[in-house]
Amino acid sequence: MKAAVIGATGYGGAELVRILSNHPYMKLEALLSSSSADAPYIESYAHLLNINSLVLQPIDQEILHEIDIVFIAAPTGASTKLVPMLREHHKRVIDLAGDFRLKDQQQYSDWYNKQAPTEAHLHEAVYGLSEWNQSDIQHASLIANPGCFPTATLLGLAPLIQEDIIDPASIIIDAKTGVSGAGRSPTMNTHFSEVNENLKIYKVNSHQHIPEIEQMLKHWNRQAAPITFHTHLVPMTRGIMATIYATPKVAINEQTLLDLYKTSYENKPFVRIRELGQFPTTKEVFSSNYCDIAVTIDARTGRITIVSVIDNLMKGASGQAVQNANIMLGFDERAGLDIVPVYP
């Protein structure tokens, strides 16, 4: 299968290049960029010297003619314009941005402050939460890759919300991310002097991933309610930790809770459930497609705590995108993704 990456100069695009360079069934054929066309890719990423010889090309229908699958790693808003052209030419598309995740056009406009895609393409797009939407992904041609925070959060909550074990109105999510989640373009918020030795809460009560999480929770359980979701920027390059709190509807012990998670993810190769009393760190999934989850119950309050960690650029973006492509194309979902986490 011949693959192309649109938005190759960003961090998500660079991760796609890294994965696809070693993929057994997909060949990276073209790297497309609206801002750096005609430049050798190694001018953007010198670590690929003698590894990648491709030249960045403009987004052109002729270039895409021989391509089978397109990964869009461009900023949110670009896919709304690109997908109609790509689908008209019957290209399979994995969109890493937020354009097609929300099914309600008005909701998308309200949270993203951009014009929504057409109803037809929103209806066609399948939400690519790999572990839980495999049957739909298998038959899809357009995948809306989940956001990084929703991936960690939804994988952490799925067993509880689907089995109706927790009070949905009690869900509180405290999530922290590395700076690469903000993208490669420098801003004051990602300036070294602003980030270093600092911990910052941002987008309080207004993060665009809130409706995405709520939409999926509602899909799993009609009783799902609005969530409390707060994000923090920490001075590290990559990684997400979502610490999730919820109150159970009925008494449940830790071993039963752990057994539920182990059963839910026993055939999911990229979700690893920790034993009781063991809690994952972001470094333990660094540069990999794994999501590590731990669960516990506070004996004093009865409240459940879930700790879910991912690499935001891998399982939170490009890794899951390739996992979705593998499922869509009928490959082993682990193809190109059996990457051991980098440690320390």
C-alpha positions as a Markdown table, in Angstrom:
| # | Residue | x | y | z |
|---|---|---|---|---|
| 1 | Met | 0.0 | 0.0 | 0.0 |
| 2 | Lys | 1.3 | 3.4 | -1.0 |
| 3 | Ala | 0.9 | 6.1 | 1.7 |
| 4 | Ala | 1.2 | 9.8 | 1.8 |
| 5 | Val | 1.4 | 12.2 | 4.7 |
| 6 | Ile | -0.1 | 15.7 | 4.5 |
| 7 | Gly | 1.4 | 18.1 | 7.1 |
| 8 | Ala | 4.7 | 16.2 | 7.3 |
| 9 | Thr | 6.7 | 19.0 | 8.9 |
| 10 | Gly | 4.8 | 18.9 | 12.2 |
| 11 | Tyr | 5.6 | 16.5 | 15.1 |
| 12 | Gly | 2.7 | 14.3 | 14.2 |
| 13 | Gly | 3.9 | 14.0 | 10.6 |
| 14 | Ala | 7.4 | 13.2 | 11.8 |
| 15 | Glu | 6.1 | 10.4 | 13.9 |
| 16 | Leu | 4.1 | 9.0 | 11.0 |
| 17 | Val | 7.3 | 9.1 | 8.9 |
| 18 | Arg | 9.2 | 7.2 | 11.6 |
| 19 | Ile | 6.5 | 4.5 | 11.9 |
| 20 | Leu | 5.8 | 4.1 | 8.1 |
| 21 | Ser | 9.6 | 3.9 | 7.4 |
| 22 | Asn | 9.5 | 0.5 | 9.1 |
| 23 | His | 6.1 | -0.7 | 8.2 |
| 24 | Pro | 6.0 | -4.1 | 6.5 |
| 25 | Tyr | 2.9 | -3.5 | 4.3 |
| 26 | Met | 2.8 | 0.3 | 3.7 |
| 27 | Lys | 5.4 | 2.2 | 1.7 |
| 28 | Leu | 5.8 | 5.9 | 2.4 |
| 29 | Glu | 5.5 | 7.4 | -1.1 |
| 30 | Ala | 5.0 | 11.1 | -0.6 |
| 31 | Leu | 5.4 | 13.9 | 2.0 |
| 32 | Leu | 3.1 | 16.9 | 1.3 |
| 33 | Ser | 3.3 | 20.3 | 2.8 |
| 34 | Ser | 1.6 | 23.6 | 2.0 |
| 35 | Ser | 4.4 | 25.6 | 3.6 |
| 36 | Ser | 7.7 | 23.9 | 2.7 |
| 37 | Ala | 7.1 | 22.4 | -0.8 |
| 38 | Asp | 10.2 | 21.5 | -2.9 |
| 39 | Ala | 12.5 | 21.3 | 0.1 |
| 40 | Pro | 14.2 | 18.0 | 1.1 |
| 41 | Tyr | 12.5 | 16.6 | 4.2 |
| 42 | Ile | 15.8 | 16.4 | 6.0 |
| 43 | Glu | 15.9 | 20.2 | 6.1 |
| 44 | Ser | 13.0 | 19.9 | 8.5 |
| 45 | Tyr | 14.3 | 16.9 | 10.4 |
| 46 | Ala | 18.1 | 16.4 | 10.2 |
| 47 | His | 17.9 | 13.2 | 12.3 |
| 48 | Leu | 16.7 | 11.5 | 9.1 |
| 49 | Leu | 19.9 | 12.1 | 7.2 |
| 50 | Asn | 20.6 | 9.0 | 5.0 |
| 51 | Ile | 17.3 | 7.5 | 6.2 |
| 52 | Asn | 14.7 | 9.6 | 4.3 |
| 53 | Ser | 15.4 | 11.1 | 0.9 |
| 54 | Leu | 12.0 | 12.3 | 0.0 |
| 55 | Val | 11.4 | 15.9 | -1.0 |
| 56 | Leu | 8.4 | 17.8 | 0.3 |
| 57 | Gln | 5.8 | 18.4 | -2.4 |
| 58 | Pro | 2.7 | 20.6 | -2.7 |
| 59 | Ile | -0.7 | 19.1 | -2.1 |
| 60 | Asp | -1.5 | 18.2 | -5.7 |
| 61 | Gln | -4.0 | 15.8 | -7.2 |
| 62 | Glu | -1.5 | 14.4 | -9.6 |
| 63 | Ile | 0.9 | 13.5 | -6.9 |
| 64 | Leu | -1.9 | 11.7 | -5.0 |
| 65 | His | -3.0 | 9.8 | -8.1 |
| 66 | Glu | -1.0 | 6.7 | -7.2 |
| 67 | Ile | -1.5 | 6.9 | -3.5 |
| 68 | Asp | -3.7 | 4.4 | -1.7 |
| 69 | Ile | -4.0 | 6.0 | 1.8 |
| 70 | Val | -3.5 | 9.5 | 3.0 |
| 71 | Phe | -2.7 | 10.5 | 6.6 |
| 72 | Ile | -3.6 | 14.2 | 7.3 |
| 73 | Ala | -1.5 | 15.6 | 10.1 |
| 74 | Ala | -2.2 | 19.2 | 9.3 |
| 75 | Pro | -3.7 | 21.7 | 11.8 |
| 76 | Thr | -7.4 | 21.5 | 12.6 |
| 77 | Gly | -9.5 | 23.1 | 9.8 |
| 78 | Ala | -7.3 | 22.0 | 6.9 |
| 79 | Ser | -9.0 | 18.6 | 6.7 |
| 80 | Thr | -12.4 | 20.1 | 6.2 |
| 81 | Lys | -11.1 | 21.4 | 2.8 |
| 82 | Leu | -8.9 | 18.5 | 1.9 |
| 83 | Val | -11.1 | 15.5 | 2.6 |
| 84 | Pro | -13.8 | 16.2 | 0.0 |
| 85 | Met | -11.1 | 16.2 | -2.8 |
| 86 | Leu | -9.5 | 13.1 | -1.4 |
| 87 | Arg | -12.7 | 11.2 | -1.0 |
| 88 | Glu | -13.8 | 12.3 | -4.5 |
| 89 | His | -10.7 | 10.4 | -5.7 |
| 90 | His | -11.6 | 7.4 | -3.5 |
| 91 | Lys | -8.6 | 7.8 | -1.3 |
| 92 | Arg | -8.7 | 6.2 | 2.2 |
| 93 | Val | -8.1 | 8.9 | 4.7 |
| 94 | Ile | -6.9 | 9.0 | 8.3 |
| 95 | Asp | -7.4 | 12.5 | 9.8 |
| 96 | Leu | -5.3 | 13.2 | 12.9 |
| 97 | Ala | -7.0 | 16.6 | 13.5 |
| 98 | Gly | -10.3 | 17.4 | 15.1 |
| 99 | Asp | -12.4 | 18.2 | 12.1 |
| 100 | Phe | -14.4 | 15.0 | 11.8 |
| 101 | Arg | -14.6 | 13.9 | 15.5 |
| 102 | Leu | -17.7 | 15.7 | 16.5 |
| 103 | Lys | -20.9 | 14.7 | 14.8 |
| 104 | Asp | -22.8 | 17.9 | 15.6 |
| 105 | Gln | -21.8 | 20.8 | 13.2 |
| 106 | Gln | -22.8 | 23.5 | 15.6 |
| 107 | Gln | -20.9 | 21.9 | 18.4 |
| 108 | Tyr | -17.8 | 21.8 | 16.3 |
| 109 | Ser | -18.1 | 25.5 | 15.3 |
| 110 | Asp | -18.7 | 26.5 | 19.0 |
| 111 | Trp | -15.7 | 24.6 | 20.4 |
| 112 | Tyr | -13.2 | 25.0 | 17.5 |
| 113 | Asn | -14.3 | 28.4 | 16.1 |
| 114 | Lys | -14.1 | 27.0 | 12.6 |
| 115 | Gln | -16.5 | 26.2 | 9.8 |
| 116 | Ala | -17.7 | 22.6 | 10.2 |
| 117 | Pro | -17.4 | 19.9 | 7.6 |
| 118 | Thr | -20.4 | 18.8 | 5.5 |
| 119 | Glu | -23.0 | 16.6 | 7.1 |
| 120 | Ala | -22.2 | 13.9 | 4.5 |
| 121 | His | -18.5 | 13.7 | 5.4 |
| 122 | Leu | -19.3 | 13.8 | 9.1 |
| 123 | His | -21.7 | 10.9 | 8.7 |
| 124 | Glu | -19.1 | 9.0 | 6.7 |
| 125 | Ala | -16.3 | 9.5 | 9.2 |
| 126 | Val | -15.7 | 6.7 | 11.8 |
| 127 | Tyr | -14.3 | 7.6 | 15.2 |
| 128 | Gly | -11.1 | 5.7 | 15.4 |
| 129 | Leu | -10.8 | 4.6 | 19.0 |
| 130 | Ser | -9.0 | 1.5 | 17.9 |
| 131 | Glu | -9.7 | -0.8 | 20.9 |
| 132 | Trp | -13.4 | -0.1 | 20.9 |
| 133 | Asn | -14.5 | 0.6 | 17.3 |
| 134 | Gln | -12.7 | -2.1 | 15.4 |
| 135 | Ser | -15.8 | -3.4 | 13.5 |
| 136 | Asp | -16.7 | 0.1 | 12.2 |
| 137 | Ile | -13.0 | 0.9 | 11.4 |
| 138 | Gln | -12.7 | -2.3 | 9.3 |
| 139 | His | -15.4 | -1.0 | 6.9 |
| 140 | Ala | -14.4 | 2.7 | 6.9 |
| 141 | Ser | -12.7 | 4.8 | 4.3 |
| 142 | Leu | -12.5 | 8.0 | 6.4 |
| 143 | Ile | -11.2 | 7.8 | 10.0 |
| 144 | Ala | -11.4 | 10.6 | 12.5 |
| 145 | Asn | -8.4 | 9.8 | 14.7 |
| 146 | Pro | -9.2 | 10.6 | 18.4 |
| 147 | Gly | -7.5 | 13.4 | 20.2 |
| 148 | Cys | -4.6 | 12.6 | 22.6 |
| 149 | Phe | -6.5 | 13.5 | 25.9 |
| 150 | Pro | -9.7 | 11.7 | 24.8 |
| 151 | Thr | -7.6 | 8.5 | 23.9 |
| 152 | Ala | -6.1 | 8.3 | 27.4 |
| 153 | Thr | -9.4 | 9.3 | 29.1 |
| 154 | Leu | -11.8 | 7.0 | 27.1 |
| 155 | Leu | -9.5 | 4.0 | 27.4 |
| 156 | Gly | -9.4 | 4.6 | 31.1 |
| 157 | Leu | -13.2 | 5.0 | 31.5 |
| 158 | Ala | -14.6 | 2.6 | 28.9 |
| 159 | Pro | -15.0 | -0.6 | 31.1 |
| 160 | Leu | -16.7 | 1.4 | 33.9 |
| 161 | Ile | -19.0 | 3.5 | 31.8 |
| 162 | Gln | -20.1 | 0.6 | 29.5 |
| 163 | Glu | -20.9 | -1.6 | 32.5 |
| 164 | Asp | -22.7 | 1.3 | 34.2 |
| 165 | Ile | -20.6 | 0.9 | 37.3 |
| 166 | Ile | -20.0 | 4.6 | 38.0 |
| 167 | Asp | -22.2 | 7.6 | 38.4 |
| 168 | Pro | -21.5 | 9.5 | 35.1 |
| 169 | Ala | -22.1 | 12.9 | 36.9 |
| 170 | Ser | -19.2 | 12.2 | 39.3 |
| 171 | Ile | -16.5 | 12.0 | 36.6 |
| 172 | Ile | -13.5 | 14.3 | 37.1 |
| 173 | Ile | -10.5 | 14.2 | 34.9 |
| 174 | Asp | -7.2 | 15.8 | 35.8 |
| 175 | Ala | -4.9 | 15.5 | 32.7 |
| 176 | Lys | -1.3 | 16.6 | 32.2 |
| 177 | Thr | 0.7 | 16.7 | 28.9 |
| 178 | Gly | 4.1 | 17.4 | 27.6 |
| 179 | Val | 4.9 | 20.4 | 25.5 |
| 180 | Ser | 5.0 | 18.6 | 22.1 |
| 181 | Gly | 1.2 | 18.4 | 22.3 |
| 182 | Ala | 1.1 | 22.1 | 21.4 |
| 183 | Gly | 2.7 | 21.4 | 18.0 |
| 184 | Arg | 6.0 | 22.5 | 16.5 |
| 185 | Ser | 5.2 | 26.2 | 15.8 |
| 186 | Pro | 6.6 | 28.2 | 18.7 |
| 187 | Thr | 4.3 | 30.3 | 20.9 |
| 188 | Met | 4.7 | 32.2 | 24.1 |
| 189 | Asn | 3.0 | 29.3 | 25.9 |
| 190 | Thr | 5.7 | 26.9 | 24.7 |
| 191 | His | 8.7 | 29.2 | 25.1 |
| 192 | Phe | 11.4 | 27.5 | 27.2 |
| 193 | Ser | 11.4 | 30.3 | 29.8 |
| 194 | Glu | 7.7 | 30.0 | 30.2 |
| 195 | Val | 7.5 | 26.2 | 30.4 |
| 196 | Asn | 10.7 | 25.3 | 32.3 |
| 197 | Glu | 10.2 | 24.8 | 36.0 |
| 198 | Asn | 6.6 | 25.6 | 35.7 |
| 199 | Leu | 3.2 | 23.9 | 35.9 |
| 200 | Lys | 0.3 | 25.5 | 34.1 |
| 201 | Ile | -3.4 | 24.8 | 33.8 |
| 202 | Tyr | -4.9 | 25.9 | 30.5 |
| 203 | Lys | -8.2 | 26.1 | 28.6 |
| 204 | Val | -10.1 | 25.9 | 31.9 |
| 205 | Asn | -13.6 | 24.6 | 31.3 |
| 206 | Ser | -13.1 | 25.3 | 27.6 |
| 207 | His | -10.8 | 22.6 | 26.1 |
| 208 | Gln | -12.0 | 21.4 | 22.7 |
| 209 | His | -11.6 | 17.7 | 23.8 |
| 210 | Ile | -14.4 | 18.0 | 26.3 |
| 211 | Pro | -17.3 | 17.4 | 23.8 |
| 212 | Glu | -15.3 | 14.6 | 22.1 |
| 213 | Ile | -15.0 | 12.7 | 25.4 |
| 214 | Glu | -18.7 | 13.4 | 26.3 |
| 215 | Gln | -19.9 | 12.3 | 22.8 |
| 216 | Met | -18.2 | 8.9 | 23.2 |
| 217 | Leu | -19.3 | 8.4 | 26.8 |
| 218 | Lys | -22.9 | 9.2 | 25.7 |
| 219 | His | -22.5 | 6.6 | 22.9 |
| 220 | Trp | -21.6 | 4.0 | 25.4 |
| 221 | Asn | -24.1 | 5.0 | 28.1 |
| 222 | Arg | -27.1 | 7.2 | 27.5 |
| 223 | Gln | -27.0 | 8.3 | 31.2 |
| 224 | Ala | -23.6 | 9.9 | 30.6 |
| 225 | Ala | -23.5 | 13.5 | 31.9 |
| 226 | Pro | -21.2 | 16.5 | 31.4 |
| 227 | Ile | -17.7 | 15.9 | 32.8 |
| 228 | Thr | -15.2 | 18.0 | 34.7 |
| 229 | Phe | -12.0 | 18.0 | 32.6 |
| 230 | His | -8.9 | 20.1 | 33.2 |
| 231 | Thr | -5.6 | 20.0 | 31.4 |
| 232 | His | -2.1 | 21.0 | 32.6 |
| 233 | Leu | 1.1 | 21.7 | 30.7 |
| 234 | Val | 4.2 | 20.1 | 32.4 |
| 235 | Pro | 7.9 | 20.8 | 31.5 |
| 236 | Met | 8.6 | 17.6 | 29.5 |
| 237 | Thr | 8.6 | 16.8 | 25.8 |
| 238 | Arg | 6.0 | 14.1 | 25.4 |
| 239 | Gly | 3.6 | 12.1 | 27.4 |
| 240 | Ile | 0.1 | 12.3 | 28.9 |
| 241 | Met | -1.2 | 11.2 | 32.3 |
| 242 | Ala | -4.9 | 11.3 | 32.9 |
| 243 | Thr | -5.9 | 10.8 | 36.5 |
| 244 | Ile | -9.7 | 10.1 | 36.5 |
| 245 | Tyr | -12.0 | 10.1 | 39.5 |
| 246 | Ala | -15.5 | 8.6 | 39.7 |
| 247 | Thr | -18.0 | 7.4 | 42.3 |
| 248 | Pro | -19.3 | 3.8 | 41.9 |
| 249 | Lys | -23.1 | 3.3 | 41.9 |
| 250 | Val | -22.7 | 0.1 | 44.1 |
| 251 | Ala | -20.0 | -1.3 | 46.3 |
| 252 | Ile | -17.2 | -2.9 | 44.3 |
| 253 | Asn | -13.8 | -4.2 | 45.5 |
| 254 | Glu | -10.5 | -3.6 | 43.9 |
| 255 | Gln | -9.9 | -7.2 | 42.7 |
| 256 | Thr | -13.3 | -7.2 | 40.9 |
| 257 | Leu | -12.4 | -3.8 | 39.3 |
| 258 | Leu | -9.0 | -5.1 | 38.2 |
| 259 | Asp | -10.6 | -8.3 | 36.8 |
| 260 | Leu | -13.0 | -6.1 | 34.8 |
| 261 | Tyr | -10.2 | -4.2 | 33.2 |
| 262 | Lys | -8.1 | -7.3 | 32.4 |
| 263 | Thr | -11.1 | -8.9 | 30.8 |
| 264 | Ser | -12.0 | -5.8 | 28.8 |
| 265 | Tyr | -8.5 | -5.5 | 27.4 |
| 266 | Glu | -7.3 | -9.1 | 27.3 |
| 267 | Asn | -7.2 | -9.1 | 23.4 |
| 268 | Lys | -6.1 | -5.5 | 23.0 |
| 269 | Pro | -2.3 | -5.7 | 22.5 |
| 270 | Phe | -1.6 | -2.0 | 23.1 |
| 271 | Val | -3.4 | -1.6 | 26.4 |
| 272 | Arg | -1.5 | -2.9 | 29.5 |
| 273 | Ile | -3.3 | -3.2 | 32.8 |
| 274 | Arg | -1.1 | -2.8 | 35.9 |
| 275 | Glu | -1.5 | -5.0 | 39.0 |
| 276 | Leu | -3.0 | -3.5 | 42.1 |
| 277 | Gly | -0.8 | -1.0 | 43.8 |
| 278 | Gln | 1.3 | -0.4 | 40.7 |
| 279 | Phe | 0.9 | 2.9 | 38.9 |
| 280 | Pro | 2.3 | 3.8 | 35.4 |
| 281 | Thr | 4.5 | 6.7 | 34.6 |
| 282 | Thr | 4.7 | 8.5 | 31.2 |
| 283 | Lys | 8.3 | 7.5 | 30.7 |
| 284 | Glu | 7.2 | 3.8 | 30.7 |
| 285 | Val | 5.2 | 4.3 | 27.4 |
| 286 | Phe | 7.6 | 6.9 | 25.9 |
| 287 | Ser | 7.8 | 6.7 | 22.1 |
| 288 | Ser | 5.5 | 3.7 | 22.0 |
| 289 | Asn | 1.9 | 2.9 | 21.1 |
| 290 | Tyr | 1.0 | 1.5 | 24.5 |
| 291 | Cys | -1.6 | 2.8 | 27.0 |
| 292 | Asp | -0.9 | 1.7 | 30.5 |
| 293 | Ile | -3.8 | 1.8 | 33.0 |
| 294 | Ala | -4.0 | 1.3 | 36.8 |
| 295 | Val | -7.1 | 1.2 | 38.9 |
| 296 | Thr | -7.7 | 1.6 | 42.6 |
| 297 | Ile | -10.4 | 2.3 | 45.2 |
| 298 | Asp | -10.1 | 4.6 | 48.2 |
| 299 | Ala | -11.3 | 2.6 | 51.1 |
| 300 | Arg | -12.2 | 5.8 | 53.0 |
| 301 | Thr | -14.2 | 7.6 | 50.3 |
| 302 | Gly | -15.3 | 4.7 | 48.1 |
| 303 | Arg | -14.1 | 6.7 | 45.1 |
| 304 | Ile | -12.5 | 4.9 | 42.1 |
| 305 | Thr | -9.3 | 6.4 | 40.7 |
| 306 | Ile | -8.0 | 5.4 | 37.2 |
| 307 | Val | -4.5 | 6.4 | 36.0 |
| 308 | Ser | -4.0 | 6.2 | 32.3 |
| 309 | Val | -0.8 | 7.1 | 30.5 |
| 310 | Ile | 0.1 | 7.4 | 26.8 |
| 311 | Asp | 2.7 | 9.0 | 24.6 |
| 312 | Asn | 0.7 | 11.9 | 23.1 |
| 313 | Leu | 2.5 | 11.7 | 19.7 |
| 314 | Met | 2.1 | 7.9 | 19.4 |
| 315 | Lys | -1.0 | 6.4 | 21.0 |
| 316 | Gly | -2.4 | 9.9 | 21.2 |
| 317 | Ala | -1.8 | 10.6 | 17.5 |
| 318 | Ser | 0.3 | 8.9 | 14.9 |
| 319 | Gly | 0.6 | 5.5 | 16.5 |
| 320 | Gln | -3.1 | 5.2 | 16.8 |
| 321 | Ala | -3.5 | 6.5 | 13.2 |
| 322 | Val | -1.3 | 3.7 | 11.9 |
| 323 | Gln | -3.2 | 1.2 | 14.1 |
| 324 | Asn | -6.4 | 2.4 | 12.6 |
| 325 | Ala | -4.9 | 2.1 | 9.1 |
| 326 | Asn | -3.8 | -1.5 | 9.8 |
| 327 | Ile | -7.4 | -2.4 | 11.0 |
| 328 | Met | -9.0 | -0.7 | 8.0 |
| 329 | Leu | -6.7 | -2.4 | 5.5 |
| 330 | Gly | -6.9 | -5.8 | 7.1 |
| 331 | Phe | -3.3 | -6.0 | 8.4 |
| 332 | Asp | -2.3 | -7.1 | 11.8 |
| 333 | Glu | -3.1 | -4.1 | 14.0 |
| 334 | Arg | 0.4 | -4.3 | 15.5 |
| 335 | Ala | 2.2 | -4.0 | 12.1 |
| 336 | Gly | 4.9 | -1.3 | 12.3 |
| 337 | Leu | 4.0 | -0.6 | 15.9 |
| 338 | Asp | 5.8 | -3.3 | 17.9 |
| 339 | Ile | 8.0 | -0.5 | 19.2 |
| 340 | Val | 9.5 | -1.1 | 22.7 |
| 341 | Pro | 9.2 | 2.0 | 24.9 |
| 342 | Val | 12.4 | 4.1 | 25.1 |
| 343 | Tyr | 13.7 | 4.1 | 28.7 |
| 344 | Pro | 15.0 | 6.0 | 30.6 |
